[in-house]
Amino acid sequence: MRFFAIGSWTEGMLHFEKLKNFIVSYETASIAGSVYRLPVGFPVYLDQGEDEVLGQLIELKVDQTLVSLMDSFHGVHFVDAAKGLHQRIQKTVKKMSGQLEQAQVYIFNPKKLSKKAQLIAGGSWQDSLALNPPVTAQLTEKQVGYILKLGAVKGRDIVPINDLSLYRELIKLELIVDKGRRLALSSLGKEVYNHLV
């Protein structure tokens, strides 16, 4: 099964490493459309516009569990696509040789695009990430540890924070919110958590 990927799913990035054991091959490819940078710092592909978006054509060993996990991560809603964060469809991508191939592509739902998301001119998401790494790459080990603990709690469990400077850093980064008696991940914090697990 072939997927066209950008951002965290490409070579050297966070999710590519998690796919490593399932990858048969990968190569540079492109697709027409546009790319937006989400507040978490990672790019998403939209099936709008005419930019040449570079990414990777990744061939995976067919594993329905893996595909289901990828769909779940991307927030695909098969019953009603309008409710999903992404839609997975088959599209034509162009390999560097000029050869056209069919691949599965996760297309971001434009109705779910945050007002804080920024259009990446020319679709050059690699340059955008090089200039300003995603939030996950800017966090300290302490910050990551606390976000992982807080993200793993169920219900109204309390995760104490004994380091006041850590508390201030996470509040300033808008990754946590103080709900009085307990701390919780903000919307951005939840996105960061999803990229860390």
WOGI-V641688 format. One record per helix or strand of 2 or more residues. SS is the DSSP state (a for helix, b for strand). FROM is the first residue (numbers start at 1). TO is the last residue. If there is no record, write none. Layout:
# WOGI-V641688
SS	FROM	TO
SS	FROM	TO
This chain:
# WOGI-V641688
b	2	5
a	7	9
a	14	22
b	23	37
b	43	60
a	64	73
a	81	83
b	86	95
b	100	108
a	110	112
b	118	119
a	121	123
a	125	131
a	135	138
a	141	152
a	164	172
b	176	178
b	183	185
a	187	196
